[in-house]
Structures are given as structure tokens and as C-alpha cells.
Amino acid sequence: MKKVKRIFNRLIILLIYRNDTQLLTYPGKKNRDLFIRQAVFGTIYGTLTGGVFLTGLFIQMKAPDAIMGYLPMIGSITGILVMFAGVIIERLKNRKKYIVIMNMLAKTFIILTVWIPKFFPINIAPYLMIICVLIGFSINSFMGLAINSLLIDVVDEKIRGRYIGVRQIFALIVTAIVPIIAGRFVDISSDKYTTFLIIYTIAWFFMWLEIHSFASIDDHNFKPLGKGNFSIKDMVLIPIKNKEFMKMMMIFVLFYFSWFLSMSFASVYQIKYLELPYVFLTAGATLNAVLQMFYYPMWGKFLDKYGPVFTRNIGMTFYAVHALLYIFLTKDNAYVIMTILFLNAAFMGPAWMLGVFNTKYSVIPAKGRTIYDGFYTSVIGITILLGPTIGNVFRNIIIKNNVNIISFSQFRLMFFVTFVLLTLLLIYIYAKSKKETNWEKEKMVLKSIKEKFRRRK
């Protein structure tokens, strides 16, 4: 048994850690390992209660499309409420205790969603369910800021990028295995609602394992602003006064609005209209996870060489390609196009995640981090809420005016709008980047001329 364990540990070091001795021996490994355990248990919970399973549960309850359009980004929408979370978090004496309590409340509320149809009529159950989901994800958003703050303090900056990549690979292993098993379980079940009850109950047990991981982490190095050093209005004014931060915010706001204008309805389109089986969609998620295990190290090296902003921009380019592919997605070619979409998602996901995370924390100052993080999360949440809201208005106009240029026009025309908006944003970003690069070159040339002039004098 010990020999098998040694071989298993060597495989993890070779395949996941890539023999990175610094990452394995750097001080604080106990806390880093606990954060990996938390990521694994948290991913299992999130996989079983979110994504296609959350959408499938609401479809089973015959929820209207307008409600289901918000489900894929419900976590981001509830982030609107964390604008002022810094007032609480920057005064905490024990982030760990706060995280444990909030985690238990948030995830229990989400689990309660599946039990509502047991006690309420089918005509009102979906509306009570969405309220329950909103409460759960709102609490989760408040907890998320404290988790990010704790993670940044626990993992040293020198190894943070590589560690996050490794932590993500562990989570991806779960994503590669759990969805396809659970998806098959749903597909073969004759009573899908009972199946969802079982799946959500299993997820609830993994919540307690995640809580145990959080409770075991050492909470240290926290430098709060302290009581009396800031007010509620500072939650807005401090970030707004930071020009570099607001420039970054503008790019993210435009991107997320363009994306969720149509992509919030992608899951509904796939499950309800294209009638794709859960096992196929979850198999795609598994393929995505497996491929990302290889892509994360590649994009990590790319980021170290070219920087987070360029990595983010490349990721955004592939998001535009993703929207373009959706325009051509129909029942006739669903399996072919969806396979290409799975492959593209696996490639662009790590680039975007690493680029955004590192861009954000390279701009956000260490002091008052949760104030900036709260502002960022809240503004992006408002943007993601506006996206499907306005998208749903356009979709209804297409339906009411009986626009049948192509099949499923109410979805595919919206995907076209997203593609156009993302393309325009990318043109602006690359044009601005080129202009700034040329200006830098010009400044270097001018500096060189001045130096030569001084020498002649």
C-alpha cells in the first residue's frame, strides 16, 4: 500500500507539479495543500449543483426562458451586492471563521432549491427556487472576497501564478470525472426530479468537507484598513479615483456585456431547443477539463513571457471566435459544432482566467484590496445582469416580429450581435495597444537623441 502511495505521489509531482521543486518546498505548503483540497471539494459541489444540472432542474420545473437565461451567470449577478463588502471584510479579525459560516449558509440555501417543489405547487415553485438561488449565491459572493484575500496572503507572490495553475488542474480532474457520471445518471433516470434530489444531497455532504478544509487553514498576514480609516462612500470613491484601475474596468465591462447579451441563453438553447442529451454536454465538459490540464502550463509560460494583458487579449480573441461558431449552431450540425466549441473553450479558458486574474491583481493595490475587489465584482455583476436583460428584450422583439431569417433566429441573431461587439472591442484594444507601443518606441528614440545632444555639448 505504501509503495502504491509513493508511486501515486510521484505521478502527481511529475504530471501536475511538473517537478517544480520550489513550488513543493516553498514555506507554507500545508496551507497551499488545504486550498487544493478546498478547490476539489468545492468543485464537486459546484459541478453537481450548477451548470447544466441547475438549468436542467429549472427546465424540469417548467420555468420560463426569461428565468433560465439568468441561471448560467447567477453567481456574477449576485456579485452586485458586494460593492460594500469591504466595510465588513476590512474590519474582520478572523477571516477563516467568517468564511466557514458564510460557506455553510450559502451552499445550504442553494441545496434547498431542489426541495422547494416537494412542498409548493409547480406554478410558483420556479419563482421560489430562483429566490433561494439568489440568496445562496449572494452570500457566496460575500464569502468569495474573503477567500480571495486569504488566498493572496497565504500564497507568496513568487510562486502564486504557478500554484494557481496547479490548484486549477486538481479542480479540472474533478470536472473531468464528476459531470459525465452525474450526467449519465440523469439521462438514464425515469424520474429526473428524484435524481436531482439525490445529486444535490450528495453535493451537500461535500460542502462539509470543504468547510473542514477552510477551518484548517492558518489565517495570517491580514492587514485590514481598520475601523475609522474609511467610510461607505470610500467603497466607490477609492476605486474610481484610480485611473489605471478604471481603464481596466472599462475593458471588462464592455467584454462581459457583449458576451452575456446572448451567451446567457446558450445552455437553454442547447438543452431545450437543440435537445442535446446531458451525457453529451457533460462529456464535453470532461473533454474541456482534460485539455485544460495541458493548456494551463502552456498559457502560464506564455503569460510569464508576454504579460497578463496580452494573454487576456488573446483569450478574448478566441471568445469572439466562440460567438462566431454559435451563429452556425443548428440541430443538423449540433454535434460537430459543439465539439469544436468544446475544443475552443478548453483553449481560451485558461488564457482568459490567468490573464484576467493576473491583470486584476497587478492593477489593484495591496492596501484595501477587498475594496477594489468588491467594486470590481459589483460592477461586473451589474454588467452581467444588464447583458441578458437587454438581450432578452431584443430576443422578444425578434420573436414578436416573427423574424425567421434563419432557424432559431431569436438565439442565432443574438450570437451574431455578440460576435460583432467583441470584434469591435478587440479592434479598439489592439489599435490602442499598437499606438501605445509606438509611443513608447518614440519616447525611447527621443531619449536617445537627447543623450547624444548632451554628449556633443
Buried (B, 14 or more C-beta within 10 A) or exposed (E): EEEEEEEEEEEEBEEBBBEBEEBEEBEBEEBBBBBBBBBBBBBBBBBBBBBBBBBBBBBBBEBEBEBBBBBBBBBBBBBBBBBBBBBBBBBBEEBBEBBBEBBBBBBEBBBBBBBBBEEBEEEEBBBBBBEBBBBBBBBBBBBBBBBBBBBBBBBBEEBBBBBBBBBBBBBBBBBBBBBBEBBBBBBEBEEBEEBBBBBBEBBBEBBEBBBBBBEBBEBEEBEBBEEEEBEEEBBBEBBEEBEEBBEBBEBBBBBBBBBBBBBBBBBBBBBBBBEBEBBBBBBBBBBBBBBBBEBBBEBBEBBEEEBBBBBBBBBBBBBBBBBBBBBEBBEEEBEEBBBBBBBBBBBBBBBBBBBBBBBBBEBBEEEBBBBBBBBBBBBBBBBBBBBBBEBBEBBEEBEEEEEEEEEBBBBBBBBBBBBBBBBEBBEEBEEEEEEEEEEEEEEEEEEEEEEEEEEEE
